């Protein structure tokens, strides 16, 4: 059964903004997007080194103009309590509980196009991180709002 992702469950999640392993940057940006995000956000933007730009030209890969940095955050609560997670530097809150993006209304095209709430990439990311929360952190779905699949059976009153 497909998970029903509503605005509320989407805003409680944030795992689409978390790489499965540590990396320095997460979301590619165009120069136009960097300027649109404003000066406060620009400090969280990383530009490729000259070496990486040369590699892109040699390999024939498209050159990345800039990217949003990641941050490593020790989780104080939620399903990953006591664990360090790598996530987009613009993500605030506790993943799989309550999060918000600092630039959601103005988010870069990469973020807008990569994962749409409720689509397969969204459901796969939610399942991946929820499985980790249960298997490695001992999280049980009844301890909080980690919701993978909507329960279609009515509970007796």
Backbone bond lengths (Angstrom), bond angles and torsions (degrees), N, CA, C in turn:
res aa  C-N    CA-C-N  psi(-1)  N-CA   C-N-CA  omega(-1)  CA-C   N-CA-C  phi
1 X - - - 1.437 - - 1.533 108.39 -
2 X 1.336 117.08 137.14 1.449 121.36 176.71 1.514 110.55 -71.59
3 X 1.304 115.16 139.39 1.458 120.87 175.85 1.521 108.35 -73.14
4 X 1.290 116.83 138.67 1.459 120.54 175.47 1.522 107.68 -93.42
5 X 1.319 115.69 110.82 1.458 120.57 179.46 1.518 107.54 -101.23
6 X 1.300 115.01 117.24 1.460 121.79 177.97 1.522 108.19 -100.94
7 X 1.319 117.38 175.93 1.472 120.57 176.33 1.524 109.81 -57.63
8 X 1.329 116.37 -39.23 1.462 120.84 -178.72 1.535 111.38 -65.00
9 X 1.338 117.90 -46.89 1.466 119.25 -179.64 1.526 110.60 -70.05
10 X 1.327 117.71 -32.23 1.461 121.01 177.59 1.530 109.55 -63.68
11 X 1.314 116.93 -44.81 1.462 120.99 -178.89 1.528 113.15 -74.40
12 X 1.316 117.53 -9.32 1.461 119.61 176.45 1.524 110.97 -94.32
13 X 1.305 118.05 -3.17 1.458 121.37 -168.22 1.528 113.67 -101.77
14 X 1.317 117.43 -85.78 1.455 122.15 178.92 1.515 116.43 83.56
15 X 1.329 118.56 0.25 1.462 119.44 -175.83 1.525 112.98 -70.27
16 X 1.326 117.79 -16.29 1.467 119.57 175.69 1.527 109.96 -68.86
17 X 1.315 117.76 -12.54 1.463 123.47 179.18 1.520 112.19 -103.02
18 X 1.337 116.52 15.08 1.466 121.66 -178.28 1.531 109.76 -124.26
19 X 1.338 117.43 116.58 1.465 118.44 176.37 1.532 110.04 -70.38
20 X 1.334 117.80 152.02 1.466 119.75 -179.60 1.528 113.61 -71.25
21 X 1.323 117.58 -10.64 1.466 121.94 177.09 1.526 107.19 -145.77
22 X 1.332 117.12 166.83 1.453 119.92 -177.86 1.524 111.11 -66.00
23 X 1.318 116.09 137.84 1.456 122.57 170.43 1.524 108.28 -151.59
24 X 1.338 116.51 157.87 1.463 121.09 -175.68 1.519 113.73 -74.64
25 X 1.328 116.43 -34.02 1.462 120.78 -178.56 1.518 109.21 -131.01
26 X 1.337 114.76 162.18 1.458 117.66 -177.21 1.521 114.38 -128.38
27 X 1.296 118.84 -42.10 1.457 121.92 -172.46 1.522 110.33 -121.50
28 X 1.333 116.98 119.52 1.456 121.00 177.95 1.529 110.70 -71.07
29 X 1.327 115.06 144.08 1.458 121.97 -178.73 1.516 111.13 -129.96
30 X 1.312 115.95 151.71 1.456 120.63 168.62 1.524 107.10 -90.25
31 X 1.310 116.62 163.45 1.457 120.87 178.41 1.530 110.70 -61.00
32 X 1.316 116.56 -36.31 1.459 121.68 178.71 1.540 110.56 -62.42
33 X 1.348 116.15 -40.68 1.473 120.17 178.73 1.524 111.33 -67.49
34 X 1.328 116.97 -37.74 1.463 120.96 178.15 1.524 109.37 -59.08
35 X 1.319 116.51 -46.09 1.461 120.64 -179.32 1.530 110.79 -66.37
36 X 1.328 117.98 -38.55 1.460 122.23 -178.99 1.533 111.99 -66.64
37 X 1.331 117.50 -32.46 1.465 121.09 -177.21 1.532 112.66 -68.62
38 X 1.309 117.30 -22.25 1.455 119.96 175.37 1.518 114.07 93.00
39 X 1.337 115.61 165.93 1.467 121.11 -173.25 1.525 115.00 -65.04
40 X 1.324 118.96 -33.22 1.468 120.27 -179.96 1.524 111.52 -65.86
41 X 1.319 116.05 -36.81 1.464 120.87 -178.16 1.531 111.36 -81.91
42 X 1.322 117.16 -27.72 1.474 120.65 -177.17 1.518 113.26 -57.62
43 X 1.329 117.22 -27.43 1.472 118.95 178.41 1.530 111.45 -68.67
44 X 1.328 117.10 -15.69 1.463 121.76 178.81 1.532 112.07 -96.83
45 X 1.327 115.83 12.14 1.460 121.48 -178.48 1.526 109.04 -105.56
46 X 1.321 115.39 138.30 1.457 121.38 178.09 1.535 107.96 -116.66
47 X 1.308 115.12 138.26 1.470 119.86 177.17 1.523 108.09 -103.87
48 X 1.331 117.09 149.91 1.468 119.03 -178.81 1.533 111.41 -67.44
49 X 1.312 114.92 147.10 1.460 119.94 177.88 1.531 108.76 -70.64
50 X 1.313 115.75 162.11 1.459 120.41 177.48 1.531 109.82 -58.16
51 X 1.316 116.68 -39.30 1.468 121.32 178.95 1.537 110.99 -59.42
52 X 1.331 116.67 -47.83 1.473 119.84 -179.95 1.523 112.10 -66.65
53 X 1.322 116.94 -34.19 1.463 119.85 176.75 1.526 110.06 -65.27
54 X 1.325 117.03 -41.41 1.471 120.87 177.58 1.524 110.86 -64.10
55 X 1.345 116.64 -42.20 1.465 120.00 178.22 1.526 111.33 -59.73
56 X 1.321 116.52 -40.93 1.467 120.54 178.76 1.522 110.74 -60.67
57 X 1.331 116.33 -42.24 1.463 119.71 179.86 1.528 110.94 -66.48
58 X 1.331 117.19 -41.88 1.467 121.51 -179.40 1.526 110.53 -66.17
59 X 1.340 116.80 -44.86 1.466 121.72 -178.10 1.518 113.50 -77.57
60 X 1.323 116.79 -13.51 1.455 119.93 -178.52 1.517 113.79 78.31
61 X 1.337 116.62 13.13 1.466 120.32 177.71 1.519 109.38 -80.84
62 X 1.335 116.73 152.51 1.461 118.03 176.31 1.527 109.91 -64.26
63 X 1.313 114.77 139.88 1.461 119.46 -179.01 1.520 110.21 -79.79
64 X 1.311 116.05 132.57 1.463 121.82 176.44 1.523 107.07 -85.30
65 X 1.328 116.45 125.60 1.461 120.42 -178.33 1.524 111.43 -76.58
66 X 1.332 116.19 -38.98 1.459 121.67 -179.42 1.524 108.11 -166.29
67 X 1.322 116.32 169.55 1.466 120.56 178.00 1.525 109.05 -154.38
68 X 1.322 115.28 152.32 1.461 120.86 177.01 1.529 108.04 -78.12
69 X 1.321 115.48 134.40 1.463 120.74 179.42 1.527 110.50 -69.04
70 X 1.310 114.78 162.11 1.461 120.38 171.29 1.518 108.05 -102.79
71 X 1.312 115.05 170.06 1.462 121.41 173.55 1.520 106.84 -136.99
72 X 1.315 115.22 154.08 1.461 120.72 175.18 1.513 106.42 -108.84
73 X 1.339 115.06 122.49 1.468 119.75 -173.85 1.528 110.41 -124.60
74 X 1.337 115.47 127.28 1.461 120.87 173.43 1.525 107.14 -74.17
75 X 1.312 116.60 124.80 1.459 121.25 -177.78 1.518 110.00 -81.97
76 X 1.322 116.22 125.71 1.469 122.28 -177.96 1.526 112.09 -94.37
77 X 1.335 115.98 -14.66 1.462 119.56 179.83 1.529 108.53 -155.37
78 X 1.317 115.51 178.22 1.465 120.19 177.00 1.518 113.26 83.66
79 X 1.317 116.43 -170.04 1.456 120.72 -173.92 1.525 114.42 -66.85
80 X 1.334 118.35 -19.33 1.463 121.47 -178.83 1.528 111.69 -108.99
81 X 1.319 116.81 23.34 1.470 121.72 -177.61 1.532 110.22 -50.97
82 X 1.334 115.44 129.93 1.464 121.12 179.09 1.512 114.30 85.00
83 X 1.307 118.44 -1.38 1.472 122.38 -179.59 1.526 109.17 -108.63
84 X 1.332 115.85 148.81 1.452 120.85 173.57 1.514 108.37 -91.90
85 X 1.330 116.41 131.55 1.450 121.58 178.77 1.517 110.14 -120.45
86 X 1.319 116.36 140.62 1.453 122.41 173.72 1.527 106.67 -91.40
87 X 1.339 116.67 130.51 1.466 119.83 -179.54 1.517 109.82 -151.44
88 X 1.307 115.69 165.04 1.454 121.75 175.75 1.527 108.41 -55.40
89 X 1.328 116.23 137.05 1.456 120.99 -178.31 1.524 113.07 -64.22
90 X 1.334 117.60 -15.11 1.462 121.07 -179.52 1.521 113.07 -91.71
91 X 1.328 117.28 -4.97 1.462 121.28 -179.98 1.529 109.70 -85.24
92 X 1.298 115.89 130.29 1.466 122.27 179.25 1.522 108.88 -119.93
93 X 1.323 117.56 145.65 1.450 120.98 175.09 1.518 113.85 109.87
94 X 1.328 114.95 -163.62 1.461 122.97 -177.15 1.522 109.66 -111.06
95 X 1.348 117.79 113.38 1.463 120.27 -178.54 1.530 112.53 -56.39
96 X 1.303 115.64 141.82 1.463 126.36 -178.50 1.524 113.00 68.21
97 X 1.345 116.69 9.61 1.461 120.46 177.61 1.528 109.71 -128.01
98 X 1.325 116.09 -65.23 1.461 120.43 -179.03 1.524 108.83 -158.80
99 X 1.319 116.57 115.01 1.460 121.19 -178.33 1.521 110.41 -135.26
100 X 1.320 114.18 166.68 1.457 120.08 170.82 1.522 108.29 -152.36
101 X 1.317 114.57 150.83 1.460 121.76 176.51 1.520 107.58 -96.69
102 X 1.313 116.72 132.01 1.459 121.67 -178.43 1.526 113.32 -63.62
103 X 1.335 116.53 -22.80 1.465 120.36 -176.90 1.525 112.22 -127.65
104 X 1.331 117.26 29.05 1.464 120.43 -171.64 1.533 113.34 -51.45
105 X 1.310 118.32 -48.26 1.471 120.70 -178.71 1.522 112.17 -66.74
106 X 1.309 116.38 -25.53 1.461 122.51 -177.43 1.523 111.84 -113.47
107 X 1.334 116.47 19.37 1.465 120.34 -171.10 1.534 111.63 -61.33
108 X 1.330 116.05 152.97 1.458 121.33 -179.57 1.532 111.76 -64.07
109 X 1.306 115.12 158.83 1.467 121.34 -179.46 1.532 111.60 -58.01
110 X 1.328 116.86 -38.82 1.467 120.07 179.11 1.522 110.66 -55.67
111 X 1.316 116.97 -46.18 1.467 121.04 179.74 1.528 110.83 -66.88
112 X 1.297 115.61 -41.12 1.461 120.89 -177.48 1.527 111.12 -64.38
113 X 1.329 116.60 -39.72 1.471 120.95 -174.32 1.527 114.58 -90.55
114 X 1.322 117.49 -27.95 1.470 120.73 -171.45 1.522 113.53 -66.94
115 X 1.296 117.22 -48.36 1.465 120.99 -175.98 1.521 109.16 -134.43
116 X 1.316 115.62 121.32 1.459 120.74 175.31 1.520 108.42 -106.71
117 X 1.334 117.37 135.35 1.461 120.83 -177.34 1.531 112.63 -50.85
118 X 1.331 114.92 127.35 1.455 121.64 176.42 1.512 115.41 88.18
119 X 1.332 118.36 -13.98 1.454 120.04 178.90 1.521 110.00 -78.43
120 X 1.311 115.84 172.97 1.463 121.28 -172.76 1.538 113.48 -54.64
121 X 1.337 117.59 -46.01 1.469 119.94 -179.12 1.531 110.59 -60.52
122 X 1.319 116.20 -38.20 1.470 121.71 177.26 1.525 109.99 -63.76
123 X 1.314 116.70 -51.35 1.472 120.85 -178.26 1.524 110.98 -63.36
124 X 1.333 117.29 -39.24 1.472 120.51 179.08 1.527 111.02 -64.42
125 X 1.333 116.76 -43.23 1.473 120.03 178.82 1.526 110.68 -64.50
126 X 1.328 116.93 -42.63 1.473 120.54 179.25 1.527 110.89 -62.99
127 X 1.323 116.22 -41.68 1.465 119.96 179.25 1.533 110.49 -66.01
128 X 1.333 117.44 -45.52 1.464 122.46 179.95 1.531 110.83 -55.45
129 X 1.343 117.13 -53.34 1.455 120.57 -176.82 1.522 112.48 -72.80
130 X 1.321 118.11 -33.43 1.472 120.00 177.29 1.522 110.48 -67.57
131 X 1.331 117.14 -38.47 1.473 120.90 176.27 1.526 110.31 -61.82
132 X 1.332 117.12 -43.14 1.468 120.56 177.62 1.525 110.19 -62.51
133 X 1.327 116.51 -43.36 1.470 120.13 179.66 1.524 111.13 -59.29
134 X 1.325 116.65 -41.40 1.474 120.25 -179.92 1.525 111.70 -73.62
135 X 1.323 117.03 -48.54 1.469 120.99 -172.45 1.529 113.34 -75.50
136 X 1.332 117.72 -40.63 1.460 120.27 -174.29 1.526 113.86 -100.08
137 X 1.316 116.18 -19.06 1.470 118.97 -175.58 1.520 112.43 -118.57
138 X 1.332 117.76 -1.35 1.450 120.82 177.78 1.517 114.42 70.63
139 X 1.315 117.18 23.25 1.462 121.09 -178.65 1.521 110.45 -76.59
140 X 1.292 116.21 135.40 1.464 121.44 175.24 1.522 107.74 -113.65
141 X 1.305 116.67 138.05 1.463 120.36 -176.13 1.518 112.64 -58.72
142 X 1.322 117.72 -26.39 1.463 118.61 -179.29 1.537 112.33 -77.43
143 X 1.352 117.54 -3.71 1.458 120.62 178.70 1.519 112.28 -86.99
144 X 1.307 118.71 -5.52 1.454 120.15 -178.22 1.501 112.28 178.86
145 X 1.327 115.89 -171.05 1.449 120.22 -171.41 1.522 116.36 -83.37
146 X 1.331 119.36 26.05 1.454 119.38 173.96 1.520 106.87 -72.44
147 X 1.308 116.93 108.62 1.459 120.20 -176.20 1.517 109.37 -120.56
148 X 1.286 117.62 113.77 1.452 120.68 177.54 1.508 111.72 -93.11
149 X 1.296 117.77 -46.56 1.453 120.84 -176.82 1.511 109.67 -130.76
150 X 1.291 115.12 138.31 1.459 120.69 -179.90 1.518 108.68 -72.60
151 X 1.298 116.15 132.04 1.458 121.46 177.34 1.526 107.62 -80.79
152 X 1.325 115.95 116.26 1.464 119.00 -177.56 1.515 112.01 -89.79
153 X 1.327 117.41 -12.70 1.468 120.18 177.86 1.508 110.15 -82.77
154 X 1.309 115.96 137.24 1.465 119.39 176.57 1.515 109.34 -80.09
155 X 1.314 114.75 134.84 1.452 120.61 177.89 1.520 109.11 -79.02
156 X 1.335 117.46 141.26 1.466 118.77 177.73 1.523 109.83 -66.57
157 X 1.321 115.46 145.35 1.475 119.34 -179.05 1.493 111.44 -89.75
